[in-house]
Amino acid sequence: MKALIIGGGVAGPAAAMALQKAGIDSVIYEAHPAGAYGVGATMGLSTNGLAALQVLDAHRAVADAGFPCPRGVMWLGDGRRLGEDVPAPLPDGTTAVQLRRADLYAALHGHAAARGVPVEYGRRLVQVEHRGDRIVARFADGGEAVGDVLIGADGMRSATRRFVAPDGPRPRYCGIFGTNGFAHGLDLDSGYGTFHMVFGRRAFFGYVQREDGCVWWFVNVPAAREPMPAQLAAIPAEQWRQRLHGLLAVDVSPAARIVQATPPGYDWFAAHQMKAPKTWHRGRAVLIGDAAHVTSPSSGQGAAMAVEDAVELARCLRDLPVAQALPAYQRLREGRLRKVHAGARQVNRSKSATGPSRVLRDAMFPVLMKRFGGPQALSWLYDHRIDFDSKVEADAG
């Protein structure tokens, strides 16, 4: 069997390595003319994502590309502590990590290259068609590739999704936009490797300090209408820094100090989310990762879900004919993804709350956290493990 993987971000190399483990050959076709080395903001990777990478013998390389972040603490803007989140580490002691997306990309592509996975750059997908019991990918350069299955791993703006689910959901703005940065020279009593999440009066702020003292941070700013990139870029960086200071200085947290200690210069993004289509596959084509379902950054699960998708799809293609494997893959994944998306929507609403909604949030949050926020509240998410060697059964009927 030969798989055509469209997209070389996170899901693409993860799928290639998972397929190789299942005895299936693949080629990655990337639209950009070169690799995306050095591209992307900071991110977290939770223990469930690292466990999926462990199936591929790639988790240590990824963990070593970042730094341990085993604990998270949530706060309200008035200084009240809401609770903490301490996912259980993997058996070898690996905890959740913080890293740059570019370093995750480099680690995954390095592992895939070391295992002989071919990548072809400058291959932008423009058409998909079936040819008997094969599937054909046609590219903008006039070339084509023929395989037994086509895997759309080409992200939120997926070209593959236009073929698989032309009338399916589209990404929707979540009511928040944001940026991130790095601050030095601060004396914070916050604990190294502890991720602090502040649901502030005017904005949400997250930060974590490395052992070398560098503070990694990001901010989410509520906005009812999605700001356009040109609008954000038109505002001078120093003016943005003062705006952020005004948003954050009203809270009992070091957020304003952290922003002031960061050299001005911001890459802004608007947060989006997208439900999965009713059917994730069509013929011999299937979607994984953000091509199938976009969970906003608020979930902290985008990369983890992509890797889990890749591992489960490889199991299905190993054990079942394509016509049965693709529905089985969707069955294994869609319930979990719905739950992740629901959680992200709830967090987005909390982050984007303003005025009376924010006052109500601050009144209810402590009560809800006390009732529902115990140490096992997210065990379904973080403790998820995929038994790669277990056999996948076809769907009944």
C-alpha positions as CSV (number, residue, x, y, z in Angstrom):
1,M,0.0,0.0,0.0
2,K,1.1,3.5,-0.7
3,A,-0.2,6.6,1.0
4,L,-0.1,10.1,-0.4
5,I,0.2,12.6,2.5
6,I,-0.9,16.2,1.7
7,G,0.8,18.6,4.0
8,G,4.1,18.6,5.9
9,G,3.3,20.4,9.2
10,V,2.8,18.4,12.4
11,A,0.2,15.9,11.2
12,G,2.1,15.0,8.0
13,P,5.3,13.6,9.4
14,A,3.5,12.0,12.3
15,A,1.3,10.2,9.9
16,A,4.3,9.1,7.8
17,M,6.1,7.6,10.8
18,A,2.9,5.9,12.1
19,L,2.2,4.4,8.7
20,Q,5.8,3.2,8.5
21,K,5.4,1.5,11.8
22,A,2.3,-0.2,10.3
23,G,4.3,-1.4,7.3
24,I,2.8,1.2,4.9
25,D,4.9,3.4,2.5
26,S,4.1,7.1,2.1
27,V,5.3,10.3,0.5
28,I,4.7,13.8,2.0
29,Y,3.7,16.5,-0.5
30,E,4.1,20.0,0.9
31,A,2.8,23.1,-0.9
32,H,5.5,25.5,0.3
33,P,8.8,25.6,-1.6
34,A,10.8,24.8,1.5
35,G,10.3,23.6,5.0
36,A,8.7,25.8,7.6
37,Y,11.7,25.9,9.9
38,G,11.7,28.9,12.2
39,V,7.9,29.5,11.7
40,G,5.3,29.6,14.5
41,A,4.7,30.8,18.0
42,T,5.2,29.0,21.3
43,M,2.9,26.2,22.3
44,G,2.3,23.5,24.9
45,L,2.3,19.7,24.3
46,S,0.4,17.7,26.9
47,T,1.1,14.2,28.1
48,N,-1.5,12.6,25.8
49,G,0.2,14.1,22.8
50,L,3.6,12.9,24.0
51,A,2.2,9.5,24.7
52,A,1.1,9.3,21.1
53,L,4.6,10.4,20.0
54,Q,6.0,7.7,22.2
55,V,4.3,5.1,20.0
56,L,6.5,6.5,17.2
57,D,9.6,6.6,19.4
58,A,9.7,10.3,18.9
59,H,8.6,11.7,22.2
60,R,12.0,12.2,23.8
61,A,13.3,14.3,20.9
62,V,10.2,16.5,21.0
63,A,10.4,16.9,24.8
64,D,14.1,17.7,24.6
65,A,13.3,20.5,22.1
66,G,11.4,22.3,24.8
67,F,11.3,22.5,28.6
68,P,9.2,20.6,31.2
69,C,6.0,22.2,32.3
70,P,4.4,19.7,34.6
71,R,2.0,22.0,36.4
72,G,-0.6,24.6,35.6
73,V,-2.3,27.1,37.9
74,M,-5.4,29.2,37.2
75,W,-6.1,32.6,38.6
76,L,-8.8,35.3,38.4
77,G,-7.7,38.8,37.8
78,D,-8.3,39.8,41.4
79,G,-5.7,37.4,42.6
80,R,-7.9,34.5,43.6
81,R,-6.4,31.1,42.9
82,L,-8.9,28.9,41.1
83,G,-7.1,25.6,41.0
84,E,-4.3,23.7,39.5
85,D,-3.7,21.1,36.8
86,V,-1.0,18.4,37.2
87,P,-1.2,15.7,34.5
88,A,0.4,12.4,35.4
89,P,3.8,12.0,33.7
90,L,4.6,9.2,31.3
91,P,6.1,6.1,32.9
92,D,9.6,7.3,31.9
93,G,9.0,10.6,33.8
94,T,8.2,12.8,30.7
95,T,5.9,15.6,31.6
96,A,4.0,18.1,29.5
97,V,6.4,20.6,27.8
98,Q,6.5,24.1,26.4
99,L,8.3,24.6,23.1
100,R,8.3,26.6,19.9
101,R,6.2,25.2,17.1
102,A,9.2,25.5,14.9
103,D,11.2,23.2,17.2
104,L,8.3,20.7,17.2
105,Y,8.3,20.9,13.4
106,A,12.1,20.4,13.2
107,A,12.0,17.4,15.6
108,L,9.3,15.6,13.7
109,H,10.8,16.2,10.3
110,G,14.2,15.2,11.6
111,H,12.8,11.9,12.8
112,A,10.9,11.3,9.6
113,A,13.9,12.1,7.5
114,A,16.1,9.8,9.5
115,R,13.6,7.0,8.8
116,G,13.7,7.6,5.0
117,V,10.3,9.3,4.6
118,P,10.4,11.3,1.3
119,V,9.1,14.8,1.2
120,E,8.4,16.7,-2.0
121,Y,8.2,20.5,-1.7
122,G,6.4,22.9,-3.9
123,R,3.6,20.5,-4.6
124,R,0.3,22.4,-4.1
125,L,-2.7,20.2,-4.4
126,V,-5.4,21.4,-6.8
127,Q,-7.4,18.3,-7.6
128,V,-8.2,14.8,-6.3
129,E,-9.8,12.1,-8.4
130,H,-10.3,8.3,-8.2
131,R,-9.0,6.1,-10.9
132,G,-10.4,2.6,-10.4
133,D,-9.1,1.3,-7.0
134,R,-6.4,4.1,-6.8
135,I,-6.5,7.7,-5.9
136,V,-4.8,10.5,-7.8
137,A,-3.5,13.8,-6.5
138,R,-2.9,16.6,-9.1
139,F,-0.6,19.5,-8.3
140,A,-0.3,23.1,-9.4
141,D,3.0,22.3,-11.1
142,G,1.2,20.0,-13.5
143,G,2.4,16.8,-11.9
144,E,0.4,14.0,-10.3
145,A,0.9,11.2,-7.8
146,V,-1.0,8.0,-7.6
147,G,-1.6,6.0,-4.4
148,D,-4.0,3.7,-2.5
149,V,-5.1,6.3,0.0
150,L,-4.8,10.1,0.2
151,I,-4.4,11.7,3.7
152,G,-5.2,15.4,4.0
153,A,-2.9,16.7,6.7
154,D,-2.8,20.2,5.2
155,G,-4.2,22.2,8.1
156,M,-7.0,24.7,8.7
157,R,-7.1,25.9,5.1
158,S,-7.0,22.4,3.7
159,A,-7.2,21.9,0.0
160,T,-8.0,18.2,0.6
161,R,-11.1,19.2,2.7
162,R,-12.6,20.9,-0.3
163,F,-12.7,17.5,-2.0
164,V,-13.7,15.4,1.0
165,A,-16.3,17.8,2.5
166,P,-17.0,20.7,0.1
167,D,-20.1,21.7,2.1
168,G,-18.6,21.0,5.5
169,P,-18.0,23.5,8.3
170,R,-15.5,26.3,7.9
171,P,-13.2,27.8,10.5
172,R,-15.0,30.4,12.7
173,Y,-13.5,33.2,14.8
174,C,-13.6,32.6,18.5
175,G,-13.9,36.1,19.8
176,I,-10.3,36.6,20.9
177,F,-7.1,37.6,19.2
178,G,-3.6,37.4,20.6
179,T,0.2,37.5,20.5
180,N,3.1,36.1,22.5
181,G,6.6,37.1,23.6
182,F,9.7,36.5,25.7
183,A,10.8,38.6,28.7
184,H,14.1,38.6,30.5
185,G,15.5,40.1,33.7
186,L,12.4,39.6,35.9
187,D,12.4,38.3,39.5
188,L,9.1,36.4,39.6
189,D,7.9,34.2,42.5
190,S,6.1,31.9,40.1
191,G,8.1,28.6,40.1
192,Y,10.0,27.4,37.2
193,G,8.0,25.3,34.8
194,T,4.6,26.2,36.3
195,F,2.2,27.6,33.7
196,H,0.1,30.4,35.1
197,M,-3.3,31.2,33.5
198,V,-4.9,34.5,34.5
199,F,-8.5,35.2,33.6
200,G,-8.2,38.9,33.9
201,R,-10.7,41.7,33.9
202,R,-9.8,42.9,30.4
203,A,-7.7,40.1,28.9
204,F,-6.4,36.6,29.4
205,F,-2.7,36.1,30.1
206,G,-0.6,33.0,30.3
207,Y,3.0,32.8,31.3
208,V,5.7,30.3,32.4
209,Q,9.3,30.9,33.5
210,R,12.2,28.6,32.3
211,E,15.1,27.8,34.6
212,D,17.3,30.3,32.8
213,G,14.8,33.0,33.9
214,C,13.3,33.7,30.5
215,V,9.5,34.2,30.7
216,W,7.4,32.8,27.9
217,W,4.0,34.5,27.7
218,F,0.9,35.0,25.6
219,V,-2.1,37.2,25.8
220,N,-5.7,36.8,24.4
221,V,-7.7,40.0,23.9
222,P,-11.5,39.9,23.6
223,A,-12.9,41.4,20.4
224,A,-16.5,40.8,19.1
225,R,-15.4,41.3,15.5
226,E,-12.4,39.6,14.0
227,P,-9.6,42.0,13.5
228,M,-7.9,41.8,10.1
229,P,-4.1,41.2,10.0
230,A,-3.5,44.6,8.2
231,Q,-5.4,46.4,11.0
232,L,-3.2,44.8,13.7
233,A,0.0,45.4,11.8
234,A,-0.8,49.1,11.2
235,I,-0.6,49.9,14.9
236,P,3.0,50.7,16.0
237,A,4.6,48.1,18.3
238,E,5.2,50.6,21.1
239,Q,1.6,51.7,21.0
240,W,0.6,48.0,21.2
241,R,2.8,47.6,24.3
242,Q,1.1,50.5,26.0
243,R,-2.4,49.1,25.1
244,L,-1.4,45.8,26.5
245,H,-0.1,47.4,29.7
246,G,-3.5,49.2,30.0
247,L,-5.4,45.9,29.6
248,L,-3.2,44.0,32.1
249,A,-2.3,46.5,34.8
250,V,-5.7,46.3,36.4
251,D,-5.1,42.7,37.4
252,V,-3.3,41.3,40.4
253,S,-0.6,39.5,38.4
254,P,2.8,40.2,37.0
255,A,1.4,40.3,33.4
256,A,1.9,44.1,32.9
257,R,5.5,43.9,34.2
258,I,6.2,40.9,31.9
259,V,4.9,42.8,28.8
260,Q,6.9,45.9,29.8
261,A,10.1,43.8,30.1
262,T,9.5,42.4,26.5
263,P,11.0,44.2,23.5
264,P,8.1,45.6,21.5
265,G,7.3,43.7,18.3
266,Y,4.3,41.4,18.0
267,D,3.0,38.8,15.6
268,W,-0.8,38.8,16.1
269,F,-3.2,36.0,15.4
270,A,-7.0,35.6,15.6
271,A,-8.2,32.3,17.2
272,H,-10.4,30.0,15.1
273,Q,-12.2,26.8,15.7
274,M,-13.9,24.4,13.3
275,K,-16.2,21.4,13.9
276,A,-15.4,18.3,12.0
277,P,-17.5,17.5,8.9
278,K,-20.2,14.9,9.2
279,T,-17.9,12.5,7.3
280,W,-14.1,12.8,7.5
281,H,-13.5,10.7,4.4
282,R,-14.6,10.3,0.8
283,G,-13.7,7.3,-1.3
284,R,-9.9,6.8,-0.6
285,A,-9.3,10.3,0.8
286,V,-9.4,11.1,4.5
287,L,-8.7,14.1,6.8
288,I,-6.5,14.3,9.9
289,G,-5.5,17.1,12.3
290,D,-6.6,20.6,11.5
291,A,-7.7,19.6,8.1
292,A,-10.5,17.6,9.8
293,H,-11.1,19.6,13.0
294,V,-9.6,22.9,14.2
295,T,-9.6,23.2,18.0
296,S,-8.7,26.7,19.1
297,P,-5.3,27.4,20.9
298,S,-7.4,27.6,24.1
299,S,-7.6,23.8,24.3
300,G,-3.8,23.4,24.2
301,Q,-4.6,20.2,22.2
302,G,-4.2,21.0,18.5
303,A,-0.8,19.2,17.9
304,A,-1.7,16.4,20.3
305,M,-5.0,15.7,18.5
306,A,-3.2,15.7,15.2
307,V,-0.7,13.1,16.4
308,E,-3.4,10.9,17.9
309,D,-5.3,11.1,14.6
310,A,-2.2,9.9,12.8
311,V,-1.5,7.0,15.1
312,E,-5.2,5.8,15.0
313,L,-5.4,6.1,11.2
314,A,-2.3,4.0,10.8
315,R,-3.7,1.3,13.0
316,C,-6.9,1.2,10.9
317,L,-5.1,1.1,7.6
318,R,-2.9,-1.7,8.9
319,D,-5.8,-3.9,9.9
320,L,-8.6,-3.2,7.5
321,P,-9.2,-2.5,3.8
322,V,-9.3,1.2,3.0
323,A,-13.1,1.2,2.6
324,Q,-13.5,-0.1,6.1
325,A,-10.4,1.5,7.6
326,L,-11.5,5.1,7.1
327,P,-15.0,4.8,8.8
328,A,-13.3,2.9,11.6
329,Y,-10.8,5.7,12.1
330,Q,-13.6,8.3,12.3
331,R,-15.4,6.2,14.8
332,L,-12.3,5.9,17.0
333,R,-11.7,9.7,17.0
334,E,-14.9,11.7,16.6
335,G,-16.3,11.3,20.2
336,R,-13.0,12.4,21.8
337,L,-12.7,15.3,19.4
338,R,-16.2,16.5,20.1
339,K,-15.4,16.6,23.8
340,V,-12.1,18.5,23.2
341,H,-14.0,21.0,21.1
342,A,-16.7,21.5,23.7
343,G,-14.1,22.2,26.3
344,A,-12.3,24.7,24.1
345,R,-15.5,26.6,23.3
346,Q,-16.2,26.9,27.0
347,V,-12.7,28.3,27.7
348,N,-13.1,30.7,24.7
349,R,-16.3,32.0,26.2
350,S,-14.5,32.6,29.5
351,K,-11.6,34.4,27.9
352,S,-13.8,36.6,25.8
353,A,-16.2,37.6,28.6
354,T,-16.6,41.4,29.1
355,G,-18.8,43.6,31.2
356,P,-21.6,41.8,33.1
357,S,-20.6,38.5,31.5
358,R,-17.1,38.9,33.0
359,V,-18.6,39.8,36.4
360,L,-20.8,36.6,36.3
361,R,-17.8,34.6,35.2
362,D,-15.7,35.7,38.1
363,A,-18.6,35.0,40.5
364,M,-19.2,31.5,39.2
365,F,-15.7,30.3,38.3
366,P,-14.6,29.5,41.9
367,V,-17.9,27.6,42.6
368,L,-17.6,25.6,39.4
369,M,-13.9,24.8,39.9
370,K,-14.5,23.6,43.5
371,R,-17.3,21.4,42.3
372,F,-15.9,20.1,39.0
373,G,-12.2,20.9,38.9
374,G,-10.7,18.1,41.0
375,P,-7.5,16.3,40.1
376,Q,-9.4,13.8,37.9
377,A,-11.4,16.3,36.0
378,L,-9.2,16.1,32.9
379,S,-7.9,12.6,33.3
380,W,-10.0,11.5,30.3
381,L,-7.9,14.0,28.2
382,Y,-4.3,13.7,29.6
383,D,-4.3,9.9,30.4
384,H,-5.5,8.8,27.0
385,R,-3.2,6.1,25.6
386,I,-3.4,4.3,22.2
387,D,-2.6,0.6,22.2
388,F,-1.0,0.5,18.8
389,D,-0.7,-3.3,18.7
390,S,-4.3,-4.0,19.4
391,K,-6.4,-5.1,16.4
392,V,-8.9,-2.7,14.9
393,E,-12.3,-4.2,14.1
394,A,-14.5,-3.0,11.2
395,D,-17.7,-1.1,12.1
396,A,-20.8,-3.2,12.4
397,G,-23.0,-3.1,9.4
